[in-house]
Amino acid sequence: MTADLTTSESENTALTFSVSPAAAGERLDAFLAARVEGWSRARLQRLIEDGDVLVNRNAVKPSFKIHDGDEIEVELTAAPAATFFPEDIPLEILYEDEDLVVVNKPAGMVVHPAAGVESGTLANALAFHFQRLSNAGGAGRPGIVHRLDKGTSGLMVVAKTESAHEALADQFRAREVFKSYIALVHGQVERETGEIDQPIARDPRNRTRMAVVRAGRAALSLYKVRRRFDRFTLLDVELKTGRTHQIRVHLAWLKHPVVGDGVYGAGRDKTVPGSRVRSQIEKLGRQFLHAEHLGFRHPRTQEALRFSAPLPAELQALLDALAGV
């Protein structure tokens, strides 16, 4: 460690830094990149954007200029497995050119290796199917520009080149990417359309979860009712930001948690009357959340691209059961 900071570490996952006068004025991401061994600036920026880095207990941007005496808390998520290797896993590819790939990720597939998950991920599959992918996200995250939860299916864009990765990441940061999901939630959502503008950060009481936190990162979700069922509402949800678990956290905050969400659902799945529907929800093994539409500018040609992915069969079957089909 250099002389201008002090650190403490717990179980090799949490770091704290106290900023000295010599480091005052540095960008937060640059400060951490110079001090956290084995972590690239791009990966640290993702941590900051996900709310895993707090300055004086507040979430800030990677470009935040630190001050003398600032206390910085860093929660390091597990690095990709050192034994990362390509795997012949089938992929549903909707589009491919020399710059990027658009895939339809199935539920149950983790996006990249992490603690306890060394294989079977989207990253492992991508490394097998494509000879060239960007490495801006690190060796274990080839081409990965953004993420979907393990239990969420749907569209993802993957970068083949470093320039494409940078351009796409810039669009995500500038909120220029169109991301629309379909979600089935518990209860009757009162308004036909609405927005949830609530900041999100790590839950102070449970660091494995996210929560609406006053000092968290700005998060905005727009929703529109697509269809109503008895005791359920089908929503279109457009993300204007990309916080971890954003839709699930926001809808749970609205008191309408996503069906099948064992983390944020507050046990609502078990209270569903009617054994047939309750049984189908239990069999899902995932949350009813699907990244249905994705739109962005091509990183090289600037052409506007828009993609759609149909609802997976297991989710459609649940809707049919609710409709009495």
C-alpha positions in Angstrom: 0.0 0.0 0.0 1.2 3.5 -0.7 1.8 6.1 2.0 -1.2 8.2 1.2 -3.9 5.7 2.4 -4.7 3.2 5.1 -6.7 0.0 4.5 -8.4 -2.7 6.4 -9.6 -5.9 4.9 -12.3 -8.5 6.0 -12.4 -11.9 4.5 -10.6 -10.5 1.4 -13.9 -8.9 0.2 -14.2 -5.5 1.9 -11.7 -2.7 1.8 -11.7 0.7 3.3 -9.5 3.6 2.3 -8.9 6.9 4.1 -7.9 9.6 1.7 -4.8 11.7 2.5 -4.1 15.3 1.3 -1.7 13.9 -1.3 -4.6 12.0 -3.1 -7.2 14.8 -2.8 -8.6 15.7 -6.2 -8.1 12.4 -7.9 -11.0 10.6 -9.7 -12.4 7.9 -7.6 -11.9 5.2 -10.2 -8.3 6.2 -10.8 -7.6 6.3 -7.1 -8.9 2.7 -6.7 -7.2 1.4 -9.9 -3.9 2.4 -8.5 -4.5 0.7 -5.2 -6.6 -2.4 -5.7 -4.3 -5.1 -7.0 -5.6 -7.3 -9.8 -8.6 -5.1 -10.6 -8.8 -3.2 -13.9 -10.2 0.3 -14.0 -13.2 -0.9 -16.0 -14.1 -3.5 -13.4 -13.8 -1.0 -10.6 -16.0 1.4 -12.6 -18.6 -1.3 -12.7 -18.4 -1.7 -8.9 -18.8 2.0 -8.4 -21.8 2.1 -10.8 -23.4 -0.9 -9.0 -23.2 0.9 -5.6 -20.5 -1.4 -4.2 -18.2 1.6 -3.6 -19.3 4.3 -1.1 -17.6 7.6 -0.3 -18.6 8.8 3.2 -21.4 6.2 3.0 -22.8 7.7 -0.2 -22.9 6.3 -3.7 -21.1 8.4 -6.2 -20.0 8.3 -9.9 -16.6 6.9 -11.1 -15.6 10.4 -12.0 -16.2 11.7 -8.4 -13.2 13.8 -7.2 -12.2 12.6 -3.8 -11.2 14.9 -0.9 -8.8 14.9 2.0 -10.3 12.8 4.8 -12.9 11.0 2.7 -13.7 7.4 3.8 -14.0 5.0 0.9 -15.7 1.6 1.4 -15.2 -1.0 -1.3 -17.0 -4.3 -1.5 -15.2 -6.5 -4.0 -17.3 -9.0 -5.8 -15.6 -12.2 -6.7 -13.1 -12.1 -9.5 -13.7 -14.4 -12.5 -12.4 -17.9 -12.1 -8.7 -18.2 -12.8 -9.4 -21.5 -14.7 -11.8 -19.8 -17.1 -12.2 -21.8 -20.3 -14.5 -21.9 -23.4 -17.4 -24.4 -23.3 -19.5 -25.7 -26.1 -22.9 -24.5 -24.8 -25.7 -23.7 -27.3 -26.5 -20.0 -27.8 -29.5 -18.4 -29.4 -27.9 -15.7 -31.6 -30.3 -13.1 -33.0 -27.7 -10.9 -34.8 -24.0 -10.9 -35.5 -21.6 -8.8 -37.4 -17.9 -8.0 -37.2 -18.5 -5.6 -34.2 -21.1 -7.2 -32.0 -23.4 -10.0 -31.2 -27.0 -10.0 -29.8 -28.0 -13.1 -27.9 -31.2 -14.3 -26.1 -29.9 -15.5 -22.7 -32.0 -18.2 -21.1 -33.0 -18.1 -17.4 -30.8 -20.1 -15.2 -27.6 -19.1 -17.0 -25.1 -16.9 -15.1 -23.6 -14.2 -17.3 -19.9 -14.6 -16.2 -17.9 -16.7 -13.7 -17.9 -15.7 -10.1 -17.5 -17.2 -6.7 -18.7 -20.8 -6.8 -19.5 -20.6 -10.6 -16.6 -21.5 -12.8 -18.4 -23.0 -15.8 -21.7 -23.0 -17.6 -21.9 -19.3 -18.0 -22.7 -17.1 -20.9 -19.1 -15.9 -21.0 -17.9 -19.6 -21.3 -20.3 -20.1 -24.2 -19.3 -16.9 -25.9 -15.6 -17.8 -25.7 -16.3 -21.0 -27.5 -18.5 -19.7 -30.3 -16.5 -16.5 -31.2 -12.8 -16.3 -31.8 -12.7 -12.5 -31.2 -14.3 -10.7 -28.3 -13.4 -7.6 -26.4 -11.5 -8.0 -23.1 -12.4 -4.7 -21.6 -14.3 -6.4 -18.8 -11.5 -8.7 -17.9 -10.3 -12.2 -19.0 -13.3 -13.9 -17.5 -15.9 -11.6 -19.1 -15.2 -11.7 -22.8 -17.4 -9.3 -24.7 -19.7 -8.6 -21.7 -21.0 -5.0 -21.8 -23.9 -5.4 -19.4 -25.6 -8.1 -17.4 -28.9 -9.9 -16.7 -29.6 -11.7 -13.5 -29.3 -15.5 -13.5 -33.1 -15.8 -13.2 -33.9 -13.3 -16.0 -34.0 -14.3 -19.6 -33.7 -12.1 -22.7 -31.6 -9.9 -24.8 -28.0 -8.9 -24.4 -25.5 -7.2 -26.7 -21.9 -8.5 -26.7 -18.9 -6.6 -28.0 -16.4 -8.2 -30.3 -13.9 -5.4 -30.4 -12.5 -2.9 -27.8 -13.9 0.1 -29.7 -17.4 -1.5 -29.9 -17.2 -2.2 -26.2 -16.3 1.3 -25.3 -18.9 2.8 -27.6 -21.7 0.6 -26.3 -20.7 1.2 -22.7 -20.8 4.9 -23.4 -24.4 4.5 -24.6 -25.4 2.6 -21.5 -23.8 5.3 -19.3 -25.5 8.1 -21.2 -28.9 6.2 -20.9 -29.2 6.0 -24.7 -29.9 2.3 -24.8 -33.6 1.2 -24.9 -34.2 -1.6 -22.5 -37.8 -2.9 -22.0 -38.8 -5.9 -19.9 -42.0 -7.8 -19.4 -42.8 -8.6 -15.7 -45.6 -10.4 -14.0 -46.2 -9.0 -10.5 -48.3 -9.8 -7.5 -51.5 -7.7 -7.0 -53.4 -5.2 -9.0 -51.1 -2.2 -10.0 -53.4 0.8 -9.5 -52.1 3.1 -12.3 -52.0 2.2 -15.9 -48.7 3.9 -16.3 -46.2 5.3 -13.9 -42.6 5.8 -12.9 -40.5 4.7 -10.0 -37.7 7.2 -9.3 -36.0 5.8 -6.2 -32.2 5.4 -5.5 -30.7 2.0 -5.1 -27.7 0.7 -3.2 -26.6 -2.3 -1.2 -29.1 -3.0 1.6 -27.4 -1.8 4.8 -29.0 -4.7 6.7 -28.1 -7.4 4.2 -25.2 -6.8 1.8 -26.2 -9.6 -0.5 -29.3 -7.7 -1.5 -30.0 -4.3 -3.0 -32.6 -1.9 -1.7 -34.1 1.6 -2.1 -31.6 3.7 -0.1 -31.8 7.4 0.3 -28.0 7.8 -0.4 -28.0 5.3 -3.2 -27.5 5.7 -7.0 -30.2 7.3 -9.0 -32.5 4.7 -10.5 -35.5 5.3 -12.8 -38.0 2.7 -14.1 -41.1 3.4 -16.2 -44.0 0.9 -16.3 -47.1 0.4 -18.2 -49.9 -2.2 -17.6 -50.0 -4.7 -20.5 -52.7 -7.0 -19.1 -54.5 -7.6 -15.8 -55.4 -10.9 -14.2 -57.1 -11.8 -11.0 -54.5 -11.0 -8.3 -51.7 -10.3 -10.9 -50.6 -7.6 -13.3 -48.5 -8.0 -16.4 -46.2 -5.0 -16.9 -44.0 -3.5 -19.5 -41.0 -2.0 -17.7 -38.5 0.3 -19.4 -35.2 0.9 -17.6 -33.7 4.4 -17.8 -30.8 3.3 -15.6 -29.1 0.0 -15.0 -28.7 -0.7 -11.3 -28.3 -4.2 -10.0 -31.7 -5.9 -9.6 -33.3 -2.6 -10.4 -36.7 -3.8 -11.6 -37.0 -6.4 -8.9 -36.1 -3.8 -6.2 -38.4 -1.1 -7.6 -41.4 -3.3 -8.0 -41.0 -4.8 -4.5 -40.7 -1.2 -3.2 -44.0 -0.5 -5.0 -45.5 -3.5 -3.0 -45.9 -5.5 -6.2 -43.0 -7.9 -6.3 -42.1 -9.9 -9.3 -43.7 -13.4 -9.4 -41.1 -16.1 -8.7 -38.7 -13.7 -7.0 -37.4 -15.6 -3.9 -35.1 -12.7 -2.9 -37.4 -9.7 -3.0 -40.9 -11.4 -3.2 -41.5 -11.4 0.6 -43.0 -14.8 0.4 -45.9 -13.7 -1.8 -45.6 -16.7 -4.1 -46.7 -19.0 -1.2 -49.8 -17.0 -0.5 -51.3 -17.5 -4.0 -54.7 -19.1 -3.8 -55.4 -22.0 -6.0 -53.1 -25.0 -6.1 -52.7 -25.1 -9.9 -51.3 -21.6 -10.3 -49.3 -21.8 -7.1 -47.7 -25.1 -8.3 -46.8 -23.6 -11.7 -45.1 -20.7 -10.0 -43.1 -23.1 -7.8 -42.0 -25.0 -10.9 -40.8 -21.9 -12.7 -37.5 -21.9 -10.7 -37.0 -18.3 -11.8 -38.6 -14.8 -11.6 -41.1 -13.8 -14.2 -38.8 -11.2 -15.8 -37.8 -11.2 -19.4 -35.7 -8.6 -21.3 -38.0 -8.4 -24.3 -36.7 -5.4 -26.3 -33.2 -3.9 -26.8 -32.3 -0.9 -28.9 -29.0 0.9 -29.4 -26.9 2.7 -32.1 -24.5 0.5 -33.9 -21.1 1.4 -32.5 -19.4 1.8 -35.9 -22.2 2.7 -38.4 -24.4 4.6 -35.9 -27.4 2.8 -37.4 -30.3 2.5 -35.0 -30.9 -1.2 -34.2 -33.8 -2.7 -32.3 -34.3 -6.3 -31.3 -37.1 -8.4 -29.7 -37.2 -11.8 -28.0 -40.4 -13.8 -27.5 -41.6 -14.8 -24.1 -40.1 -18.1 -23.0 -42.5 -21.1 -23.1 -42.6 -21.5 -19.3 -43.6 -17.9 -18.8 -46.2 -18.1 -21.5 -47.6 -21.3 -19.9 -48.1 -19.4 -16.6 -50.0 -16.6 -18.4 -52.2 -19.2 -20.1 -53.0 -20.8 -16.8 -53.9 -17.4 -15.3 -56.2 -16.7 -18.3 -57.8 -20.1 -18.0 -56.5 -21.3 -21.4 
